[in-house]
Amino acid sequence: MRATTAQREWPMYRQPSRRDAVARFWRDVAGAVAAGLTLLAAGLFGVLMFAHELGVQGPGAQVAAGHAAAAMFAIAFAILADRTRGRPAVVGVIAVFVITAATLWWYWLR
């Protein structure tokens, strides 16, 4: 079967390969992990604000700021992974996982 003009001339009409699908999956997972870390940081800020109001010990400003900084870098690397292809995308995906794992280990498991 011959390809139509649109399929030959516009790359958006080509069928994605298995390799493209796997790369898209990992970029999507990295974005979800970065979004989860951002929600965790926002939740910690909420707990920090309400803990002071309720008179109980909260997580502390340093912990909340550390989570916020880690979330900011994770989002930046997720955007890098999403908007690039090849090695920069791989570096972005790996950086998101490393930042998230280091944050969870440093503040929750240590």
Backbone as JSON Lines, residues from 0, in Angstrom:
{"i":0,"aa":"M","n":[0.83,-1.17,0.0],"ca":[0.0,0.0,0.0],"c":[0.89,1.24,0.0]}
{"i":1,"aa":"R","n":[0.59,2.17,-0.85],"ca":[1.38,3.39,-0.97],"c":[0.94,4.4,0.07]}
{"i":2,"aa":"A","n":[1.9,5.13,0.57],"ca":[1.6,6.18,1.55],"c":[0.98,7.39,0.84]}
{"i":3,"aa":"T","n":[0.07,8.01,1.51],"ca":[-0.53,9.21,0.95],"c":[0.46,10.36,1.06]}
{"i":4,"aa":"T","n":[0.15,11.46,0.41],"ca":[1.02,12.62,0.44],"c":[1.22,13.12,1.87]}
{"i":5,"aa":"A","n":[0.15,13.14,2.65],"ca":[0.25,13.63,4.02],"c":[1.18,12.75,4.85]}
{"i":6,"aa":"Q","n":[1.1,11.43,4.65],"ca":[1.94,10.54,5.43],"c":[3.4,10.65,5.04]}
{"i":7,"aa":"R","n":[3.68,10.95,3.77],"ca":[5.06,11.07,3.33],"c":[5.68,12.41,3.72]}
{"i":8,"aa":"E","n":[4.92,13.47,3.65],"ca":[5.48,14.8,3.82],"c":[5.44,15.32,5.25]}
{"i":9,"aa":"W","n":[4.51,14.87,6.04],"ca":[4.39,15.4,7.4],"c":[4.72,14.3,8.39]}
{"i":10,"aa":"P","n":[5.77,14.49,9.17],"ca":[6.19,13.43,10.09],"c":[5.17,13.16,11.2]}
{"i":11,"aa":"M","n":[4.25,14.07,11.46],"ca":[3.28,13.82,12.53],"c":[2.33,12.69,12.16]}
{"i":12,"aa":"Y","n":[2.27,12.32,10.88],"ca":[1.38,11.25,10.45],"c":[2.06,9.89,10.44]}
{"i":13,"aa":"R","n":[3.33,9.85,10.75],"ca":[3.99,8.54,10.76],"c":[3.63,7.78,12.03]}
{"i":14,"aa":"Q","n":[3.67,6.48,11.94],"ca":[3.35,5.65,13.09],"c":[4.53,5.67,14.06]}
{"i":15,"aa":"P","n":[4.27,5.88,15.36],"ca":[5.37,5.88,16.31],"c":[5.95,4.48,16.46]}
{"i":16,"aa":"S","n":[7.25,4.43,16.58],"ca":[7.91,3.14,16.76],"c":[7.82,2.71,18.22]}
{"i":17,"aa":"R","n":[8.18,1.47,18.47],"ca":[8.17,0.95,19.84],"c":[9.16,1.74,20.71]}
{"i":18,"aa":"R","n":[10.27,2.12,20.11],"ca":[11.27,2.89,20.84],"c":[10.7,4.25,21.27]}
{"i":19,"aa":"D","n":[9.94,4.89,20.39],"ca":[9.3,6.16,20.74],"c":[8.3,5.98,21.87]}
{"i":20,"aa":"A","n":[7.57,4.88,21.85],"ca":[6.57,4.63,22.89],"c":[7.23,4.4,24.25]}
{"i":21,"aa":"V","n":[8.34,3.68,24.26],"ca":[9.05,3.43,25.52],"c":[9.63,4.73,26.07]}
{"i":22,"aa":"A","n":[10.2,5.54,25.2],"ca":[10.77,6.82,25.65],"c":[9.67,7.74,26.16]}
{"i":23,"aa":"R","n":[8.52,7.77,25.49],"ca":[7.41,8.6,25.94],"c":[6.9,8.12,27.3]}
{"i":24,"aa":"F","n":[6.86,6.79,27.51],"ca":[6.43,6.25,28.8],"c":[7.32,6.75,29.93]}
{"i":25,"aa":"W","n":[8.64,6.69,29.74],"ca":[9.55,7.11,30.8],"c":[9.5,8.61,31.03]}
{"i":26,"aa":"R","n":[9.3,9.39,29.97],"ca":[9.13,10.83,30.15],"c":[7.85,11.12,30.93]}
{"i":27,"aa":"D","n":[6.79,10.39,30.64],"ca":[5.54,10.57,31.37],"c":[5.69,10.18,32.84]}
{"i":28,"aa":"V","n":[6.38,9.08,33.1],"ca":[6.59,8.64,34.48],"c":[7.43,9.67,35.24]}
{"i":29,"aa":"A","n":[8.45,10.22,34.6],"ca":[9.27,11.24,35.25],"c":[8.44,12.48,35.58]}
{"i":30,"aa":"G","n":[7.56,12.87,34.68],"ca":[6.69,14.0,34.95],"c":[5.74,13.73,36.11]}
{"i":31,"aa":"A","n":[5.22,12.52,36.18],"ca":[4.32,12.16,37.29],"c":[5.07,12.14,38.62]}
{"i":32,"aa":"V","n":[6.29,11.64,38.62],"ca":[7.09,11.62,39.84],"c":[7.42,13.04,40.3]}
{"i":33,"aa":"A","n":[7.76,13.9,39.36],"ca":[8.05,15.3,39.71],"c":[6.79,16.0,40.23]}
{"i":34,"aa":"A","n":[5.65,15.71,39.63],"ca":[4.4,16.3,40.12],"c":[4.07,15.78,41.53]}
{"i":35,"aa":"G","n":[4.33,14.51,41.78],"ca":[4.11,13.95,43.11],"c":[5.01,14.6,44.16]}
{"i":36,"aa":"L","n":[6.25,14.85,43.8],"ca":[7.15,15.53,44.73],"c":[6.69,16.96,44.99]}
{"i":37,"aa":"T","n":[6.14,17.6,43.97],"ca":[5.6,18.96,44.14],"c":[4.4,18.95,45.07]}
{"i":38,"aa":"L","n":[3.52,17.97,44.93],"ca":[2.38,17.85,45.83],"c":[2.82,17.56,47.26]}
{"i":39,"aa":"L","n":[3.85,16.75,47.41],"ca":[4.38,16.49,48.74],"c":[4.92,17.76,49.38]}
{"i":40,"aa":"A","n":[5.64,18.56,48.61],"ca":[6.17,19.83,49.13],"c":[5.03,20.77,49.5]}
{"i":41,"aa":"A","n":[3.99,20.85,48.67],"ca":[2.85,21.71,48.99],"c":[2.14,21.22,50.24]}
{"i":42,"aa":"G","n":[2.01,19.92,50.38],"ca":[1.4,19.36,51.59],"c":[2.21,19.67,52.83]}
{"i":43,"aa":"L","n":[3.52,19.6,52.72],"ca":[4.36,19.93,53.87],"c":[4.23,21.39,54.27]}
{"i":44,"aa":"F","n":[4.1,22.28,53.28],"ca":[3.88,23.69,53.61],"c":[2.55,23.88,54.33]}
{"i":45,"aa":"G","n":[1.52,23.16,53.89],"ca":[0.23,23.23,54.57],"c":[0.32,22.73,56.0]}
{"i":46,"aa":"V","n":[0.99,21.62,56.2],"ca":[1.16,21.08,57.55],"c":[1.97,22.05,58.41]}
{"i":47,"aa":"L","n":[2.99,22.66,57.81],"ca":[3.82,23.61,58.54],"c":[2.98,24.8,59.03]}
{"i":48,"aa":"M","n":[2.1,25.3,58.18],"ca":[1.26,26.44,58.55],"c":[0.24,26.07,59.63]}
{"i":49,"aa":"F","n":[-0.41,24.93,59.47],"ca":[-1.44,24.55,60.43],"c":[-0.85,24.02,61.74]}
{"i":50,"aa":"A","n":[0.33,23.46,61.71],"ca":[0.94,22.94,62.93],"c":[1.22,24.08,63.9]}
{"i":51,"aa":"H","n":[1.7,25.18,63.4],"ca":[1.96,26.33,64.27],"c":[0.66,26.86,64.87]}
{"i":52,"aa":"E","n":[-0.38,26.89,64.05],"ca":[-1.68,27.39,64.52],"c":[-2.29,26.47,65.57]}
{"i":53,"aa":"L","n":[-2.09,25.17,65.42],"ca":[-2.65,24.21,66.36],"c":[-1.76,23.96,67.57]}
{"i":54,"aa":"G","n":[-0.58,24.5,67.57],"ca":[0.31,24.37,68.71],"c":[1.05,23.05,68.77]}
{"i":55,"aa":"V","n":[1.21,22.36,67.65],"ca":[1.97,21.12,67.63],"c":[3.23,21.32,66.8]}
{"i":56,"aa":"Q","n":[4.19,20.43,67.01],"ca":[5.44,20.55,66.28],"c":[5.23,20.1,64.83]}
{"i":57,"aa":"G","n":[5.55,20.94,63.88],"ca":[5.41,20.62,62.47],"c":[6.71,20.1,61.88]}
{"i":58,"aa":"P","n":[6.77,19.99,60.58],"ca":[7.96,19.44,59.94],"c":[9.17,20.38,59.98]}
{"i":59,"aa":"G","n":[8.97,21.65,60.18],"ca":[10.08,22.59,60.21],"c":[10.27,23.27,58.87]}
{"i":60,"aa":"A","n":[10.73,24.5,58.93],"ca":[10.9,25.3,57.72],"c":[11.99,24.73,56.82]}
{"i":61,"aa":"Q","n":[13.04,24.17,57.42],"ca":[14.14,23.62,56.61],"c":[13.67,22.41,55.8]}
{"i":62,"aa":"V","n":[12.86,21.58,56.39],"ca":[12.34,20.4,55.68],"c":[11.42,20.83,54.54]}
{"i":63,"aa":"A","n":[10.53,21.77,54.81],"ca":[9.61,22.25,53.77],"c":[10.37,22.94,52.64]}
{"i":64,"aa":"A","n":[11.36,23.74,52.97],"ca":[12.16,24.42,51.95],"c":[12.98,23.42,51.13]}
{"i":65,"aa":"G","n":[13.5,22.4,51.78],"ca":[14.24,21.37,51.05],"c":[13.37,20.62,50.06]}
{"i":66,"aa":"H","n":[12.15,20.29,50.48],"ca":[11.22,19.63,49.56],"c":[10.84,20.56,48.41]}
{"i":67,"aa":"A","n":[10.64,21.84,48.71],"ca":[10.28,22.8,47.66],"c":[11.41,22.95,46.64]}
{"i":68,"aa":"A","n":[12.64,23.03,47.12],"ca":[13.79,23.15,46.21],"c":[13.93,21.89,45.35]}
{"i":69,"aa":"A","n":[13.79,20.73,45.98],"ca":[13.88,19.48,45.23],"c":[12.77,19.37,44.19]}
{"i":70,"aa":"A","n":[11.57,19.79,44.55],"ca":[10.45,19.76,43.61],"c":[10.7,20.7,42.43]}
{"i":71,"aa":"M","n":[11.28,21.86,42.71],"ca":[11.57,22.81,41.65],"c":[12.57,22.22,40.65]}
{"i":72,"aa":"F","n":[13.62,21.61,41.16],"ca":[14.61,21.01,40.26],"c":[14.03,19.8,39.52]}
{"i":73,"aa":"A","n":[13.21,19.01,40.2],"ca":[12.6,17.85,39.54],"c":[11.69,18.29,38.41]}
{"i":74,"aa":"I","n":[10.9,19.34,38.62],"ca":[10.03,19.85,37.56],"c":[10.87,20.38,36.4]}
{"i":75,"aa":"A","n":[11.96,21.06,36.7],"ca":[12.82,21.59,35.63],"c":[13.4,20.45,34.79]}
{"i":76,"aa":"F","n":[13.86,19.39,35.44],"ca":[14.41,18.26,34.68],"c":[13.32,17.48,33.95]}
{"i":77,"aa":"A","n":[12.12,17.43,34.49],"ca":[11.01,16.77,33.78],"c":[10.65,17.56,32.52]}
{"i":78,"aa":"I","n":[10.68,18.87,32.61],"ca":[10.43,19.69,31.41],"c":[11.53,19.48,30.39]}
{"i":79,"aa":"L","n":[12.78,19.4,30.84],"ca":[13.89,19.11,29.93],"c":[13.67,17.78,29.23]}
{"i":80,"aa":"A","n":[13.29,16.76,29.99],"ca":[13.08,15.44,29.4],"c":[11.91,15.45,28.43]}
{"i":81,"aa":"D","n":[10.89,16.23,28.72],"ca":[9.71,16.24,27.88],"c":[9.92,17.0,26.58]}
{"i":82,"aa":"R","n":[10.75,18.01,26.59],"ca":[10.91,18.87,25.41],"c":[12.12,18.54,24.55]}
{"i":83,"aa":"T","n":[12.92,17.58,24.96],"ca":[14.09,17.19,24.17],"c":[14.02,15.71,23.84]}
{"i":84,"aa":"R","n":[14.91,15.28,23.0],"ca":[15.02,13.87,22.63],"c":[16.48,13.47,22.76]}
{"i":85,"aa":"G","n":[16.73,12.19,22.85],"ca":[18.1,11.69,22.91],"c":[18.69,11.77,24.31]}
{"i":86,"aa":"R","n":[19.99,12.06,24.37],"ca":[20.69,12.07,25.65],"c":[20.16,13.11,26.65]}
{"i":87,"aa":"P","n":[19.84,14.32,26.22],"ca":[19.29,15.27,27.19],"c":[18.0,14.77,27.85]}
{"i":88,"aa":"A","n":[17.17,14.08,27.1],"ca":[15.94,13.53,27.67],"c":[16.25,12.43,28.68]}
{"i":89,"aa":"V","n":[17.21,11.59,28.36],"ca":[17.6,10.52,29.29],"c":[18.17,11.12,30.57]}
{"i":90,"aa":"V","n":[19.01,12.14,30.43],"ca":[19.58,12.81,31.61],"c":[18.46,13.42,32.45]}
{"i":91,"aa":"G","n":[17.48,14.03,31.81],"ca":[16.37,14.63,32.53],"c":[15.57,13.6,33.31]}
{"i":92,"aa":"V","n":[15.27,12.46,32.69],"ca":[14.5,11.41,33.35],"c":[15.28,10.85,34.54]}
{"i":93,"aa":"I","n":[16.56,10.56,34.33],"ca":[17.37,10.02,35.42],"c":[17.51,11.03,36.55]}
{"i":94,"aa":"A","n":[17.68,12.3,36.21],"ca":[17.81,13.34,37.23],"c":[16.55,13.44,38.08]}
{"i":95,"aa":"V","n":[15.38,13.33,37.47],"ca":[14.13,13.37,38.25],"c":[14.1,12.23,39.25]}
{"i":96,"aa":"F","n":[14.45,11.03,38.82],"ca":[14.43,9.89,39.74],"c":[15.48,10.02,40.84]}
{"i":97,"aa":"V","n":[16.66,10.52,40.49],"ca":[17.71,10.68,41.5],"c":[17.33,11.75,42.52]}
{"i":98,"aa":"I","n":[16.82,12.88,42.06],"ca":[16.42,13.96,42.97],"c":[15.32,13.49,43.9]}
{"i":99,"aa":"T","n":[14.33,12.79,43.36],"ca":[13.22,12.31,44.19],"c":[13.69,11.26,45.19]}
{"i":100,"aa":"A","n":[14.51,10.34,44.75],"ca":[15.02,9.31,45.66],"c":[15.89,9.92,46.75]}
{"i":101,"aa":"A","n":[16.73,10.87,46.39],"ca":[17.59,11.51,47.39],"c":[16.77,12.31,48.39]}
{"i":102,"aa":"T","n":[15.74,12.99,47.92],"ca":[14.89,13.77,48.82],"c":[14.15,12.86,49.78]}
{"i":103,"aa":"L","n":[13.57,11.8,49.27],"ca":[12.85,10.88,50.14],"c":[13.79,10.21,51.13]}
{"i":104,"aa":"W","n":[14.97,9.84,50.68],"ca":[15.91,9.21,51.6],"c":[16.37,10.22,52.65]}
{"i":105,"aa":"W","n":[16.72,11.41,52.25],"ca":[17.28,12.4,53.18],"c":[16.28,12.83,54.25]}
{"i":106,"aa":"Y","n":[15.05,13.07,53.84],"ca":[14.08,13.63,54.79],"c":[13.15,12.6,55.42]}
{"i":107,"aa":"W","n":[13.0,11.43,54.84],"ca":[12.02,10.49,55.36],"c":[12.62,9.18,55.86]}
{"i":108,"aa":"L","n":[13.67,8.7,55.26],"ca":[14.19,7.37,55.6],"c":[15.47,7.4,56.43]}
{"i":109,"aa":"R","n":[16.09,8.53,56.55],"ca":[17.36,8.61,57.25],"c":[17.14,8.67,58.72]}
